[in-house]
Amino acid sequence: MKSLDDDQAVEVVTIPLAGKSSIADHMVIASGRSSRQVASMANKLADRIKKEFGRPVRIEGLPVADWVLIDADDVIVHLFRPEVRTFYNLERMWAFGDEAPAKAATPGA
């Protein structure tokens, strides 16, 4: 979350997946303002996960960077351009009728 905050990701939400899916325990969804920002955020986040946590990281969608998926085993991160995020609306799909996904806490709030 700190890496995304440092890179000025917007509309960051977290979705707990434990008990809903076996693919991961948590999902993070965030937006960047452009494909360039999305690609930069993805690369920095993947490097940080590898360096600080020693976890294997798989990345999909980086060449175009409209939607980049970072799979770090128990956490999956989706980074979007705003228009693409609106089109796919993953927050709604993964809510399964529960309350709305939690907005990430903003520092100092």
Phi and psi restraints in degrees (value plus and minus 20) as a CYANA .aco file:
   2 LYS   PHI     -83.5   -43.5
   2 LYS   PSI     -61.1   -21.1
   3 SER   PHI     -80.3   -40.3
   3 SER   PSI     -64.4   -24.4
   4 LEU   PHI     -85.0   -45.0
   4 LEU   PSI     -60.0   -20.0
   5 ASP   PHI     -84.3   -44.3
   5 ASP   PSI     -64.1   -24.1
   6 ASP   PHI     -79.8   -39.8
   6 ASP   PSI     -54.6   -14.6
   7 ASP   PHI    -110.3   -70.3
   7 ASP   PSI      -9.2    30.8
   8 GLN   PHI      40.5    80.5
   8 GLN   PSI      20.6    60.6
   9 ALA   PHI     -83.5   -43.5
   9 ALA   PSI     128.9   168.9
  10 VAL   PHI    -135.9   -95.9
  10 VAL   PSI     134.9   174.9
  11 GLU   PHI      29.5    69.5
  11 GLU   PSI      34.1    74.1
  12 VAL   PHI    -100.4   -60.4
  12 VAL   PSI     106.8   146.8
  13 VAL   PHI    -149.3  -109.3
  13 VAL   PSI     132.1   172.1
  14 THR   PHI    -139.0   -99.0
  14 THR   PSI     121.9   161.9
  15 ILE   PHI    -148.1  -108.1
  15 ILE   PSI      97.8   137.8
  16 PRO   PHI     -93.0   -53.0
  16 PRO   PSI     110.3   150.3
  17 LEU   PHI    -129.4   -89.4
  17 LEU   PSI     -28.4    11.6
  18 ALA   PHI     -76.4   -36.4
  18 ALA   PSI     108.2   148.2
  19 GLY   PHI      65.7   105.7
  19 GLY   PSI     -32.1     7.9
  20 LYS   PHI    -125.6   -85.6
  20 LYS   PSI     -51.4   -11.4
  21 SER   PHI    -174.3  -134.3
  21 SER   PSI     131.7   171.7
  22 SER   PHI    -114.2   -74.2
  22 SER   PSI     -19.5    20.5
  23 ILE   PHI     -93.6   -53.6
  23 ILE   PSI     -47.9    -7.9
  24 ALA   PHI    -190.1  -150.1
  24 ALA   PSI     148.2   188.2
  25 ASP   PHI    -110.1   -70.1
  25 ASP   PSI     -49.6    -9.6
  26 HIS   PHI    -161.6  -121.6
  26 HIS   PSI     129.7   169.7
  27 MET   PHI    -145.8  -105.8
  27 MET   PSI     116.5   156.5
  28 VAL   PHI    -138.8   -98.8
  28 VAL   PSI     113.5   153.5
  29 ILE   PHI    -145.0  -105.0
  29 ILE   PSI     111.3   151.3
  30 ALA   PHI    -167.7  -127.7
  30 ALA   PSI     143.9   183.9
  31 SER   PHI    -142.5  -102.5
  31 SER   PSI     132.2   172.2
  32 GLY   PHI    -138.2   -98.2
  32 GLY   PSI     142.3   182.3
  33 ARG   PHI     -99.9   -59.9
  33 ARG   PSI     -36.0     4.0
  34 SER   PHI    -172.4  -132.4
  34 SER   PSI     146.7   186.7
  35 SER   PHI     -80.6   -40.6
  35 SER   PSI     -57.9   -17.9
  36 ARG   PHI     -81.7   -41.7
  36 ARG   PSI     -64.0   -24.0
  37 GLN   PHI     -87.5   -47.5
  37 GLN   PSI     -60.4   -20.4
  38 VAL   PHI     -79.6   -39.6
  38 VAL   PSI     -66.4   -26.4
  39 ALA   PHI     -83.0   -43.0
  39 ALA   PSI     -62.7   -22.7
  40 SER   PHI     -82.9   -42.9
  40 SER   PSI     -66.2   -26.2
  41 MET   PHI     -80.0   -40.0
  41 MET   PSI     -62.9   -22.9
  42 ALA   PHI     -82.8   -42.8
  42 ALA   PSI     -67.3   -27.3
  43 ASN   PHI     -82.5   -42.5
  43 ASN   PSI     -65.2   -25.2
  44 LYS   PHI     -84.6   -44.6
  44 LYS   PSI     -62.7   -22.7
  45 LEU   PHI     -84.9   -44.9
  45 LEU   PSI     -64.6   -24.6
  46 ALA   PHI     -81.6   -41.6
  46 ALA   PSI     -63.8   -23.8
  47 ASP   PHI     -82.7   -42.7
  47 ASP   PSI     -60.6   -20.6
  48 ARG   PHI     -86.9   -46.9
  48 ARG   PSI     -61.2   -21.2
  49 ILE   PHI     -83.2   -43.2
  49 ILE   PSI     -64.4   -24.4
  50 LYS   PHI     -82.2   -42.2
  50 LYS   PSI     -66.9   -26.9
  51 LYS   PHI     -90.8   -50.8
  51 LYS   PSI     -69.0   -29.0
  52 GLU   PHI    -103.1   -63.1
  52 GLU   PSI     -49.4    -9.4
  53 PHE   PHI    -137.3   -97.3
  53 PHE   PSI     -27.7    12.3
  54 GLY   PHI      41.6    81.6
  54 GLY   PSI       8.1    48.1
  55 ARG   PHI    -116.1   -76.1
  55 ARG   PSI     126.3   166.3
  56 PRO   PHI     -90.5   -50.5
  56 PRO   PSI     122.0   162.0
  57 VAL   PHI    -149.3  -109.3
  57 VAL   PSI     111.3   151.3
  58 ARG   PHI    -133.5   -93.5
  58 ARG   PSI     116.9   156.9
  59 ILE   PHI    -144.7  -104.7
  59 ILE   PSI     114.4   154.4
  60 GLU   PHI    -145.6  -105.6
  60 GLU   PSI     123.6   163.6
  61 GLY   PHI      69.7   109.7
  61 GLY   PSI     -12.7    27.3
  62 LEU   PHI     -86.5   -46.5
  62 LEU   PSI     -57.8   -17.8
  63 PRO   PHI     -77.9   -37.9
  63 PRO   PSI     -61.2   -21.2
  64 VAL   PHI    -110.4   -70.4
  64 VAL   PSI     -59.2   -19.2
  65 ALA   PHI      43.4    83.4
  65 ALA   PSI       8.9    48.9
  66 ASP   PHI     -98.0   -58.0
  66 ASP   PSI     -56.4   -16.4
  67 TRP   PHI    -166.6  -126.6
  67 TRP   PSI      95.7   135.7
  68 VAL   PHI    -135.1   -95.1
  68 VAL   PSI     111.4   151.4
  69 LEU   PHI    -127.3   -87.3
  69 LEU   PSI     108.2   148.2
  70 ILE   PHI    -136.7   -96.7
  70 ILE   PSI      97.4   137.4
  71 ASP   PHI    -126.3   -86.3
  71 ASP   PSI      90.0   130.0
  72 ALA   PHI    -134.4   -94.4
  72 ALA   PSI      23.4    63.4
  73 ASP   PHI      47.2    87.2
  73 ASP   PSI    -107.1   -67.1
  74 ASP   PHI    -104.8   -64.8
  74 ASP   PSI     -24.5    15.5
  75 VAL   PHI    -151.8  -111.8
  75 VAL   PSI     111.8   151.8
  76 ILE   PHI    -136.6   -96.6
  76 ILE   PSI     112.1   152.1
  77 VAL   PHI    -138.8   -98.8
  77 VAL   PSI     108.9   148.9
  78 HIS   PHI    -131.5   -91.5
  78 HIS   PSI     104.3   144.3
  79 LEU   PHI    -136.8   -96.8
  79 LEU   PSI     108.6   148.6
  80 PHE   PHI    -147.9  -107.9
  80 PHE   PSI     136.7   176.7
  81 ARG   PHI     -98.0   -58.0
  81 ARG   PSI     128.6   168.6
  82 PRO   PHI     -73.8   -33.8
  82 PRO   PSI     -62.2   -22.2
  83 GLU   PHI     -85.4   -45.4
  83 GLU   PSI     -58.8   -18.8
  84 VAL   PHI     -90.5   -50.5
  84 VAL   PSI     -58.8   -18.8
  85 ARG   PHI     -82.5   -42.5
  85 ARG   PSI     -63.2   -23.2
  86 THR   PHI     -82.1   -42.1
  86 THR   PSI     -61.1   -21.1
  87 PHE   PHI     -82.6   -42.6
  87 PHE   PSI     -67.3   -27.3
  88 TYR   PHI    -102.8   -62.8
  88 TYR   PSI     -49.1    -9.1
  89 ASN   PHI      26.9    66.9
  89 ASN   PSI      34.0    74.0
  90 LEU   PHI     -80.8   -40.8
  90 LEU   PSI     -52.6   -12.6
  91 GLU   PHI     -76.6   -36.6
  91 GLU   PSI     -63.7   -23.7
  92 ARG   PHI     -88.3   -48.3
  92 ARG   PSI     -61.8   -21.8
  93 MET   PHI     -82.7   -42.7
  93 MET   PSI     -59.8   -19.8
  94 TRP   PHI    -108.6   -68.6
  94 TRP   PSI     -26.7    13.3
  95 ALA   PHI     -92.2   -52.2
  95 ALA   PSI     -47.0    -7.0
  96 PHE   PHI      30.3    70.3
  96 PHE   PSI      18.1    58.1
  97 GLY   PHI      62.0   102.0
  97 GLY   PSI     -21.0    19.0
  98 ASP   PHI     -93.5   -53.5
  98 ASP   PSI    -198.2  -158.2
  99 GLU   PHI     -83.1   -43.1
  99 GLU   PSI     145.4   185.4
 100 ALA   PHI     -78.6   -38.6
 100 ALA   PSI     128.7   168.7
 101 PRO   PHI     -78.3   -38.3
 101 PRO   PSI     130.5   170.5
 102 ALA   PHI     -94.8   -54.8
 102 ALA   PSI     109.6   149.6
 103 LYS   PHI     -93.5   -53.5
 103 LYS   PSI     120.4   160.4
 104 ALA   PHI     -86.3   -46.3
 104 ALA   PSI     122.9   162.9
 105 ALA   PHI     -85.2   -45.2
 105 ALA   PSI     117.9   157.9
 106 THR   PHI    -111.6   -71.6
 106 THR   PSI     120.2   160.2
 107 PRO   PHI     -78.0   -38.0
 107 PRO   PSI     117.3   157.3
 108 GLY   PHI      61.2   101.2
 108 GLY   PSI     -18.3    21.7
